[in-house]
C-alpha cells in the first residue's frame, strides 16, 4: 500500500496519533512520500518518530506549528532520506544473500555433474526431466494446435500455464548447462536498483 493512500483516511489519522504525525511530515514535505514506495507501514512509524524527535511533541497540531521552521523541515527530509536509503540497502542485502545461495546451489549441482562425468556416468535423472519438459512443451502446443483448443477456455488456459511452466524449467536447464545468463540478469537487476555510490 502506498504511503499517501495509507494516510489519506482522516478518521484513521484522528484515531491514531502516530499516523497523524506521519501525515504532518507528508504535509510539510510531500516529496518524501516517493522515497518509500509501497513499504508504507514501516515508513509511518519512522516518520512519526522523526517528527516527534525533531519537534519535541506528540501532538500533530503542535508538530505542524513547529515545522513552520525551514531548518526543521530540512532535518525531516534528511532523516527521511536516510531511513529510505537504509531500507533499500537492507532489501538489496537480502536479495544478494538469496542470489549468493542460488549461485552456491548451482555450483554444487555443476560440481556433482562434473563428478558424474569423471566417473564415466551421466545424470540420468536430470536428462529424463529435461526430455520430459521438452516433450511437455511440444505436446501441449501440439494438442492446442491440432485439437483446436482455444486459449481463452479453461482447458486452453491450463495448457498454456503448464507449457509456460515447463518452458521456464527448460530455460533454467539451459542456463545451468551453458552459463548463467539468468545469474547475470539477476546481478544486473540488483546493480540497477542500487543507490548511487557516495549517497
C-alpha contacts under 8 A as a table, 3 or more apart, distances in Angstrom:
res1	aa1	res2	aa2	distance
1	X	5	X	6.79
1	X	6	X	6.59
1	X	38	X	5.15
1	X	39	X	6.88
1	X	40	X	6.10
1	X	41	X	7.99
2	X	5	X	5.22
2	X	6	X	6.20
2	X	37	X	6.31
2	X	38	X	4.74
2	X	39	X	7.07
2	X	40	X	5.68
3	X	6	X	5.09
3	X	7	X	6.31
3	X	33	X	6.26
3	X	36	X	7.22
3	X	37	X	7.31
3	X	38	X	6.83
3	X	39	X	7.43
3	X	40	X	4.52
3	X	41	X	7.56
3	X	43	X	7.52
3	X	44	X	7.55
4	X	7	X	5.25
4	X	8	X	5.88
4	X	33	X	6.78
5	X	8	X	5.10
5	X	9	X	7.71
6	X	9	X	7.03
6	X	40	X	7.05
6	X	41	X	7.99
7	X	10	X	7.58
7	X	12	X	7.75
7	X	13	X	6.90
7	X	19	X	6.60
7	X	22	X	7.79
7	X	23	X	6.19
9	X	12	X	5.41
9	X	13	X	6.44
10	X	13	X	5.06
10	X	14	X	6.17
11	X	14	X	5.11
11	X	15	X	6.29
12	X	15	X	5.16
12	X	16	X	6.11
12	X	19	X	7.52
13	X	16	X	5.08
13	X	17	X	6.51
13	X	18	X	7.81
13	X	19	X	5.16
13	X	20	X	4.93
13	X	23	X	7.80
14	X	17	X	6.74
14	X	20	X	6.78
16	X	19	X	5.45
16	X	20	X	6.40
17	X	20	X	4.69
17	X	21	X	6.19
17	X	58	X	7.32
17	X	59	X	7.28
17	X	60	X	7.03
18	X	21	X	5.24
18	X	22	X	6.33
18	X	44	X	7.30
18	X	45	X	6.59
18	X	48	X	5.45
19	X	22	X	5.03
19	X	23	X	6.04
19	X	44	X	6.38
19	X	45	X	7.69
19	X	48	X	7.00
20	X	23	X	5.04
20	X	24	X	6.30
20	X	48	X	7.81
20	X	60	X	5.67
21	X	24	X	5.05
21	X	25	X	6.45
21	X	47	X	7.33
21	X	48	X	4.85
21	X	51	X	6.38
21	X	52	X	7.44
21	X	58	X	7.37
21	X	59	X	7.43
21	X	60	X	5.07
21	X	63	X	7.34
22	X	25	X	5.06
22	X	26	X	6.47
22	X	44	X	5.53
22	X	45	X	7.36
22	X	47	X	5.12
22	X	48	X	4.66
22	X	51	X	7.33
23	X	26	X	5.07
23	X	27	X	6.08
24	X	27	X	4.98
24	X	28	X	6.29
24	X	60	X	6.50
24	X	63	X	7.32
24	X	64	X	5.99
25	X	28	X	5.49
25	X	29	X	5.94
25	X	30	X	7.53
25	X	47	X	6.74
25	X	48	X	7.67
25	X	51	X	6.66
25	X	76	X	7.50
26	X	29	X	5.02
26	X	30	X	4.50
26	X	31	X	7.52
26	X	32	X	6.81
26	X	33	X	6.57
27	X	30	X	5.60
28	X	64	X	7.76
28	X	67	X	7.19
28	X	73	X	7.14
29	X	32	X	6.06
29	X	73	X	7.07
29	X	77	X	7.08
30	X	33	X	5.90
31	X	34	X	6.07
31	X	35	X	7.75
32	X	35	X	5.34
32	X	36	X	7.58
32	X	77	X	6.72
32	X	80	X	6.78
32	X	81	X	7.48
33	X	36	X	6.02
33	X	37	X	7.48
34	X	37	X	5.82
35	X	80	X	7.87
35	X	81	X	6.96
35	X	84	X	5.96
36	X	39	X	5.81
36	X	40	X	6.47
36	X	43	X	6.70
36	X	84	X	6.02
37	X	40	X	7.06
39	X	42	X	6.25
39	X	43	X	6.71
40	X	43	X	5.03
40	X	44	X	6.25
41	X	44	X	5.51
41	X	45	X	7.18
42	X	45	X	5.80
42	X	46	X	6.55
43	X	46	X	5.12
43	X	47	X	5.91
44	X	47	X	5.25
44	X	48	X	6.09
45	X	48	X	5.11
45	X	49	X	6.14
46	X	49	X	5.11
46	X	50	X	6.10
46	X	83	X	7.70
47	X	50	X	4.99
47	X	51	X	6.14
47	X	80	X	6.92
48	X	51	X	5.18
48	X	52	X	6.09
49	X	52	X	5.04
49	X	53	X	6.07
50	X	53	X	5.14
50	X	54	X	6.07
50	X	76	X	6.73
50	X	79	X	7.17
50	X	80	X	7.87
51	X	54	X	5.21
51	X	55	X	5.87
51	X	56	X	7.84
51	X	63	X	7.01
51	X	76	X	6.94
52	X	55	X	5.43
52	X	56	X	5.28
52	X	57	X	5.27
52	X	58	X	5.72
52	X	63	X	7.44
53	X	56	X	5.32
53	X	57	X	7.54
54	X	72	X	6.61
54	X	75	X	7.50
54	X	76	X	7.30
55	X	63	X	5.64
55	X	66	X	5.93
55	X	67	X	7.14
55	X	72	X	7.67
56	X	63	X	7.79
57	X	60	X	7.80
57	X	62	X	6.81
57	X	63	X	6.15
58	X	62	X	7.97
58	X	63	X	7.31
59	X	62	X	5.39
59	X	63	X	6.07
60	X	63	X	4.95
60	X	64	X	6.07
61	X	64	X	5.11
61	X	65	X	6.44
62	X	65	X	5.09
62	X	66	X	6.24
63	X	66	X	5.05
63	X	67	X	6.13
64	X	67	X	5.14
64	X	68	X	6.82
65	X	68	X	5.55
66	X	69	X	6.23
66	X	72	X	7.78
67	X	70	X	6.96
67	X	72	X	5.82
67	X	73	X	5.92
68	X	72	X	7.87
68	X	73	X	7.69
69	X	72	X	5.53
69	X	73	X	6.65
70	X	73	X	4.96
70	X	74	X	6.15
71	X	74	X	5.05
71	X	75	X	6.35
72	X	75	X	4.98
72	X	76	X	6.16
73	X	76	X	4.91
73	X	77	X	6.21
74	X	77	X	5.16
74	X	78	X	6.17
75	X	78	X	5.09
75	X	79	X	6.13
76	X	79	X	5.30
76	X	80	X	6.07
77	X	80	X	5.10
77	X	81	X	6.12
78	X	81	X	5.20
78	X	82	X	6.23
79	X	82	X	4.97
79	X	83	X	6.15
80	X	83	X	5.12
80	X	84	X	6.14
81	X	84	X	5.12
81	X	85	X	6.01
82	X	85	X	5.10
82	X	86	X	6.16
83	X	86	X	5.14
83	X	87	X	6.23
84	X	87	X	5.11
84	X	88	X	6.22
85	X	88	X	5.11
85	X	89	X	6.18
85	X	195	X	7.62
86	X	89	X	5.10
86	X	90	X	6.15
87	X	90	X	5.07
87	X	91	X	6.26
88	X	91	X	5.11
88	X	92	X	6.19
88	X	194	X	7.91
88	X	195	X	7.95
89	X	92	X	5.00
89	X	93	X	6.07
89	X	194	X	7.64
90	X	93	X	5.03
90	X	94	X	6.33
91	X	94	X	5.15
91	X	95	X	6.28
92	X	95	X	4.95
92	X	96	X	6.03
92	X	190	X	6.97
92	X	193	X	7.97
92	X	194	X	7.33
93	X	96	X	5.07
93	X	97	X	6.14
94	X	97	X	5.09
94	X	98	X	6.29
95	X	98	X	5.10
95	X	99	X	6.12
95	X	190	X	7.62
96	X	99	X	4.97
96	X	100	X	5.96
96	X	190	X	7.73
97	X	100	X	5.10
97	X	101	X	6.21
98	X	101	X	5.16
98	X	102	X	6.17
99	X	102	X	4.99
99	X	103	X	6.10
99	X	183	X	7.89
99	X	186	X	7.63
100	X	103	X	5.11
100	X	104	X	6.11
101	X	104	X	5.09
101	X	105	X	6.10
102	X	105	X	5.08
102	X	106	X	6.17
103	X	106	X	5.04
103	X	107	X	6.06
103	X	183	X	7.55
104	X	107	X	5.04
104	X	108	X	6.12
105	X	108	X	5.14
105	X	109	X	6.29
106	X	109	X	5.05
106	X	110	X	6.16
106	X	176	X	7.19
107	X	110	X	4.99
107	X	111	X	6.06
108	X	111	X	5.03
108	X	112	X	6.17
109	X	112	X	5.01
109	X	113	X	6.30
110	X	113	X	5.05
110	X	114	X	6.12
110	X	176	X	7.70
111	X	114	X	4.94
111	X	115	X	6.24
112	X	115	X	5.11
112	X	116	X	6.33
113	X	116	X	4.96
113	X	117	X	6.27
113	X	122	X	7.39
113	X	123	X	6.56
114	X	117	X	5.10
114	X	118	X	6.23
115	X	118	X	5.04
115	X	119	X	6.18
116	X	119	X	5.17
116	X	120	X	6.37
116	X	121	X	5.01
116	X	122	X	5.60
116	X	123	X	6.72
117	X	120	X	5.05
117	X	121	X	5.42
117	X	122	X	6.02
118	X	121	X	7.47
123	X	126	X	5.53
123	X	127	X	6.36
124	X	127	X	5.04
124	X	128	X	6.06
125	X	128	X	5.20
125	X	129	X	6.22
126	X	129	X	5.12
126	X	130	X	6.12
127	X	130	X	5.11
127	X	131	X	6.18
128	X	131	X	5.19
128	X	132	X	6.00
129	X	132	X	5.01
129	X	133	X	6.12
130	X	133	X	5.14
130	X	134	X	6.24
130	X	170	X	6.65
130	X	173	X	7.34
131	X	134	X	5.06
131	X	135	X	6.10
132	X	135	X	5.12
132	X	136	X	5.99
133	X	136	X	4.99
133	X	137	X	6.25
133	X	166	X	5.37
133	X	167	X	7.32
133	X	169	X	7.31
133	X	170	X	6.45
134	X	137	X	5.22
134	X	138	X	6.32
134	X	166	X	7.55
134	X	167	X	7.81
134	X	170	X	7.10
135	X	138	X	5.16
135	X	139	X	5.72
136	X	139	X	5.00
136	X	140	X	5.85
136	X	163	X	6.79
136	X	166	X	6.96
137	X	140	X	5.28
137	X	141	X	6.24
137	X	163	X	5.07
137	X	164	X	8.00
137	X	166	X	6.36
137	X	167	X	6.64
138	X	141	X	5.31
138	X	142	X	5.94
139	X	142	X	5.02
139	X	143	X	5.94
140	X	143	X	5.16
140	X	144	X	6.32
140	X	159	X	6.04
140	X	160	X	7.56
140	X	162	X	7.85
140	X	163	X	6.14
141	X	144	X	5.22
141	X	145	X	6.16
141	X	163	X	7.52
142	X	145	X	5.11
142	X	146	X	5.79
142	X	147	X	7.66
143	X	146	X	5.44
143	X	147	X	5.16
143	X	148	X	7.65
143	X	149	X	7.41
144	X	147	X	5.25
144	X	148	X	5.55
144	X	149	X	4.68
144	X	150	X	7.20
144	X	151	X	7.85
144	X	156	X	7.05
144	X	159	X	7.80
145	X	148	X	5.30
145	X	149	X	6.79
146	X	149	X	7.92
149	X	153	X	7.76
149	X	155	X	7.51
149	X	156	X	5.77
150	X	153	X	5.74
150	X	156	X	5.48
151	X	154	X	7.82
151	X	155	X	7.58
151	X	156	X	4.08
151	X	157	X	5.35
151	X	160	X	7.11
152	X	156	X	6.09
152	X	157	X	6.11
153	X	156	X	5.07
153	X	157	X	5.96
154	X	157	X	5.12
154	X	158	X	6.12
155	X	158	X	5.11
155	X	159	X	6.23
156	X	159	X	5.13
156	X	160	X	6.14
157	X	160	X	5.08
157	X	161	X	6.13
158	X	161	X	5.09
158	X	162	X	6.25
159	X	162	X	5.14
159	X	163	X	6.07
160	X	163	X	5.13
160	X	164	X	6.00
161	X	164	X	5.15
161	X	165	X	6.16
162	X	165	X	5.08
162	X	166	X	6.16
163	X	166	X	5.10
163	X	167	X	5.99
164	X	167	X	5.05
164	X	168	X	6.22
165	X	168	X	5.19
165	X	169	X	6.44
166	X	169	X	5.04
166	X	170	X	6.09
167	X	170	X	4.90
167	X	171	X	6.14
168	X	171	X	5.07
168	X	172	X	6.25
169	X	172	X	4.99
169	X	173	X	6.30
170	X	173	X	5.11
170	X	174	X	6.43
171	X	174	X	5.06
171	X	175	X	6.24
172	X	175	X	5.04
172	X	176	X	6.15
172	X	182	X	7.83
173	X	176	X	4.98
173	X	177	X	6.23
174	X	177	X	5.12
174	X	178	X	5.81
174	X	179	X	7.78
175	X	178	X	5.40
175	X	179	X	5.23
175	X	180	X	5.06
175	X	181	X	6.01
175	X	182	X	6.47
176	X	179	X	5.88
176	X	180	X	6.45
180	X	183	X	4.71
180	X	184	X	6.03
181	X	184	X	4.97
181	X	185	X	6.03
182	X	185	X	4.96
182	X	186	X	6.15
183	X	186	X	5.12
183	X	187	X	6.16
184	X	187	X	5.01
184	X	188	X	6.10
185	X	188	X	5.08
185	X	189	X	6.12
186	X	189	X	5.05
186	X	190	X	6.22
187	X	190	X	5.14
187	X	191	X	6.20
188	X	191	X	5.10
188	X	192	X	6.06
189	X	192	X	5.10
189	X	193	X	6.33
190	X	193	X	5.20
190	X	194	X	6.29
191	X	194	X	5.10
195	X	199	X	6.99
196	X	199	X	5.87
